[in-house]
Amino acid sequence: MATFDHHCFWIGNCVGEKNHSLFWWYLLCETITLAWACSLIASTFFYTNGANFLSTWFMLNTPSLLCLLMCLGFLLM
């Protein structure tokens, strides 16, 4: 009798007896990839100085900030 832990909709397959270790390797690779993506996105931030520092920073970095928040959200899943 085959036993399965759960159906993972991310990989579209059931996780169980023969692929449990592969599932953990998949999670590790996804975590490393998302951490790498977060570091790449964080390196694209523009640094500003001046009187309107905060508003200028947000205006220049809004796309990068949204991408970083999305990657961090997936990383927390």
C-alpha positions in Angstrom: 0.0 0.0 0.0 1.5 3.3 -1.1 1.5 6.2 1.3 1.7 9.8 0.3 2.2 12.9 2.5 0.4 15.4 0.5 -0.3 16.7 -3.0 2.0 19.7 -3.8 0.3 22.1 -6.2 3.7 23.9 -6.8 5.2 20.8 -8.5 1.9 19.3 -9.6 2.6 15.9 -8.0 2.0 13.9 -4.9 4.9 13.8 -2.4 5.5 10.5 -0.7 7.5 7.4 -0.5 9.9 7.6 -3.5 10.2 11.3 -4.0 10.2 12.7 -0.5 14.0 13.5 -0.6 13.6 15.1 -4.1 10.9 17.3 -2.7 13.2 18.6 0.0 16.0 19.2 -2.6 13.4 21.1 -4.6 12.5 23.3 -1.6 16.2 24.0 -0.9 16.9 24.9 -4.5 13.9 27.2 -4.6 15.0 28.9 -1.4 18.5 29.5 -2.7 17.1 30.8 -6.0 14.8 33.2 -4.2 17.5 34.4 -1.9 19.8 35.0 -4.9 17.0 36.9 -6.7 16.4 39.1 -3.6 20.1 40.0 -3.5 20.2 40.8 -7.2 17.1 43.0 -6.8 18.5 44.7 -3.8 21.7 45.5 -5.7 19.6 47.6 -8.2 18.5 50.2 -5.7 19.5 53.7 -6.5 21.0 55.8 -3.7 20.0 59.4 -3.5 20.7 62.3 -1.2 19.4 65.8 -0.9 16.4 67.6 0.4 13.7 65.3 -0.8 15.6 62.1 0.0 12.7 59.8 0.8 10.3 60.9 -2.0 13.1 60.7 -4.6 14.3 57.3 -3.3 10.7 55.8 -3.5 10.2 57.3 -7.0 13.4 55.8 -8.3 13.1 52.4 -6.6 9.4 51.6 -6.7 9.8 48.8 -9.4 12.7 47.2 -7.6 10.9 47.5 -4.2 7.8 45.8 -5.6 9.9 43.0 -7.1 11.8 42.5 -3.8 8.5 42.4 -1.8 7.1 39.8 -4.2 10.2 37.6 -3.9 10.3 37.9 -0.1 6.6 36.9 -0.1 7.4 33.8 -2.1 10.4 33.1 0.1 8.1 33.1 3.2 5.8 30.6 1.7 
